[in-house]
Amino acid sequence: MLKGKVIVITGASSGIGEATALKLAPSQAIIVLMARRIDRMNILAAKVRELGSESLVVPVDVAVREQVAQAFKLVYDTFGKVDILINNAGLMPVSFLDKLKIDEWDRMIDVNLKGLLYCVAGVLPGMKDAGSGHIVNVSSVAGRRVWPGFAVYNATKFGVTALSEAMRMELTPAFNIKVSVIEPGAVATELTHTITDQDILASFAKRGGMVPLHADDIAAAIEYAITQPEQVNVSEVLVMPRTQM
Ligand SMILES: NC(=O)c1ccc[n+]([C@@H]2O[C@H](COP(=O)([O-])OP(=O)(O)OC[C@H]3O[C@@H](n4cnc5c(N)ncnc54)[C@H](OP(=O)(O)O)[C@@H]3O)[C@@H](O)[C@H]2O)c1
């Protein structure tokens, strides 16, 4: 079903993006890897090829509008189309508001929200012309529930969830561009590595008993969303660890 499809994955250098590339690799697709860490993506691209798909590494900071435009131009110049965009790049340097970590607030808004929109802009004209396409946005359970310390991250992910529904309404019936939002609960990845608020880190350390998902569990949800029959649009998938409240 995915054979020959051009699939762009942002945030492909680790975690959910990397697991998704590996999950889809046996399908003989063309998997384009986008993120900033080139070495990691080159190693992943070699594995994707071994597993059966073509792969192209495109280094990009999704927060930089011109870089994103150039990246998608390269993909269209090389392959002539994008069938599926998996909008997964994101970061989560959560902190309590009174710490005033304004640079981190900016970065989350720039990457999680604006970066995602720049990637949508990168594929929308081509998908409209083709009369088909699928955009998968990786939001979060934090796009449905708020917690103290998560304010700005929550705002970005509520934004992604809202955007996804608006995109589905505008793009799916009119242009045959499917739109799905995937909402993971806690997943064991590098996502917490950007947290600098020691109080948040201490509160995480006290949380015991919860076994996080594997990145591959979310890759499976993404694969499900993009392999349904023509008449189906998988609009929203929330995947929680069994032990997370
Ligand atoms: N892990 C969880 O518990 C969880 C739960 C719910 C939702 N999510 C969401 O899942 C998505 C993937 O996160 P993950 O858990 O897999 O964490 P991760 O391992 O830290 O992966 C994040 C990915 O985003 C990329 N990225 C970050 N900033 C970027 C930028 N400016 N430009 C391009 N790429 C950028 C990173 O690549 P480079 O650093 O190489 O650029 C990396 O590949 C995120 O949107 C996250 O919010 C995660």
The ligand as an SDF file (V2000), in Angstrom:
LIG
                    3D

 48 52  0  0  0  0  0  0  0  0999 V2000
    8.1850   11.3440   24.1380 N   0  0  0  0  0  0  0  0  0  0  0  0
    6.9660   11.6400   24.5910 C   0  0  0  0  0  0  0  0  0  0  0  0
    6.6010   11.3140   25.7450 O   0  0  0  0  0  0  0  0  0  0  0  0
    5.9780   12.3500   23.6920 C   0  0  0  0  0  0  0  0  0  0  0  0
    4.6360   12.3850   24.1010 C   0  0  0  0  0  0  0  0  0  0  0  0
    3.7320   13.0820   23.3200 C   0  0  0  0  0  0  0  0  0  0  0  0
    4.1390   13.6970   22.1540 C   0  0  0  0  0  0  0  0  0  0  0  0
    5.4500   13.6470   21.7820 N   0  0  0  0  0  0  0  0  0  0  0  0
    5.8480   14.3670   20.5700 C   0  0  0  0  0  0  0  0  0  0  0  0
    6.4980   13.4760   19.6880 O   0  0  0  0  0  0  0  0  0  0  0  0
    7.3450   14.2270   18.8130 C   0  0  0  0  0  0  0  0  0  0  0  0
    8.6880   13.5030   18.7160 C   0  0  0  0  0  0  0  0  0  0  0  0
    9.3220   13.5460   19.9720 O   0  0  0  0  0  0  0  0  0  0  0  0
   10.1520   12.3370   20.5830 P   0  0  0  0  0  0  0  0  0  0  0  0
    9.4600   11.9160   21.8240 O   0  0  0  0  0  0  0  0  0  0  0  0
   10.4460   11.3380   19.5510 O   0  0  0  0  0  0  0  0  0  0  0  0
   11.4650   13.1070   21.0700 O   0  0  0  0  0  0  0  0  0  0  0  0
   12.9420   13.2030   20.4960 P   0  0  0  0  0  0  0  0  0  0  0  0
   13.5750   11.8640   20.4880 O   0  0  0  0  0  0  0  0  0  0  0  0
   13.5930   14.2920   21.2670 O   0  0  0  0  0  0  0  0  0  0  0  0
   12.7260   13.6440   18.9830 O   0  0  0  0  0  0  0  0  0  0  0  0
   12.4820   14.9660   18.6190 C   0  0  0  0  0  0  0  0  0  0  0  0
   12.8560   15.1190   17.1670 C   0  0  0  0  0  0  0  0  0  0  0  0
   12.5530   16.4640   16.7540 O   0  0  0  0  0  0  0  0  0  0  0  0
   13.6560   16.9890   16.0740 C   0  0  0  0  0  0  0  0  0  0  0  0
   13.7360   18.4200   16.2020 N   0  0  0  0  0  0  0  0  0  0  0  0
   13.7590   19.1660   17.3180 C   0  0  0  0  0  0  0  0  0  0  0  0
   13.9080   20.4640   17.0190 N   0  0  0  0  0  0  0  0  0  0  0  0
   13.9760   20.5200   15.6630 C   0  0  0  0  0  0  0  0  0  0  0  0
   14.1250   21.5720   14.7450 C   0  0  0  0  0  0  0  0  0  0  0  0
   14.2450   22.8490   15.1430 N   0  0  0  0  0  0  0  0  0  0  0  0
   14.1560   21.2840   13.4270 N   0  0  0  0  0  0  0  0  0  0  0  0
   14.0520   20.0090   13.0060 C   0  0  0  0  0  0  0  0  0  0  0  0
   13.8910   18.9660   13.8270 N   0  0  0  0  0  0  0  0  0  0  0  0
   13.8620   19.2350   15.1450 C   0  0  0  0  0  0  0  0  0  0  0  0
   14.8640   16.3030   16.6980 C   0  0  0  0  0  0  0  0  0  0  0  0
   15.9400   16.2710   15.7690 O   0  0  0  0  0  0  0  0  0  0  0  0
   17.2460   17.1900   15.7810 P   0  0  0  0  0  0  0  0  0  0  0  0
   17.5660   17.5120   17.2000 O   0  0  0  0  0  0  0  0  0  0  0  0
   18.2580   16.3280   15.0970 O   0  0  0  0  0  0  0  0  0  0  0  0
   16.8770   18.3810   14.9630 O   0  0  0  0  0  0  0  0  0  0  0  0
   14.3340   14.9070   16.9120 C   0  0  0  0  0  0  0  0  0  0  0  0
   14.5000   14.1380   15.7500 O   0  0  0  0  0  0  0  0  0  0  0  0
    7.4200   15.6280   19.3710 C   0  0  0  0  0  0  0  0  0  0  0  0
    6.5700   16.4830   18.6190 O   0  0  0  0  0  0  0  0  0  0  0  0
    6.8630   15.4790   20.7770 C   0  0  0  0  0  0  0  0  0  0  0  0
    6.2790   16.6530   21.2690 O   0  0  0  0  0  0  0  0  0  0  0  0
    6.3740   12.9660   22.5090 C   0  0  0  0  0  0  0  0  0  0  0  0
  1  2  1  0
  2  3  2  0
  2  4  1  0
  4  5  1  0
  4 48  2  0
  5  6  2  0
  6  7  1  0
  7  8  2  0
  8  9  1  0
  8 48  1  0
  9 10  1  0
  9 46  1  0
 10 11  1  0
 11 12  1  0
 11 44  1  0
 12 13  1  0
 13 14  1  0
 14 15  2  0
 14 16  1  0
 14 17  1  0
 17 18  1  0
 18 19  2  0
 18 20  1  0
 18 21  1  0
 21 22  1  0
 22 23  1  0
 23 24  1  0
 23 42  1  0
 24 25  1  0
 25 26  1  0
 25 36  1  0
 26 27  1  0
 26 35  1  0
 27 28  2  0
 28 29  1  0
 29 30  1  0
 29 35  2  0
 30 31  1  0
 30 32  2  0
 32 33  1  0
 33 34  2  0
 34 35  1  0
 36 37  1  0
 36 42  1  0
 37 38  1  0
 38 39  2  0
 38 40  1  0
 38 41  1  0
 42 43  1  0
 44 45  1  0
 44 46  1  0
 46 47  1  0
M  CHG  2   8   1  16  -1
M  END
$$$$
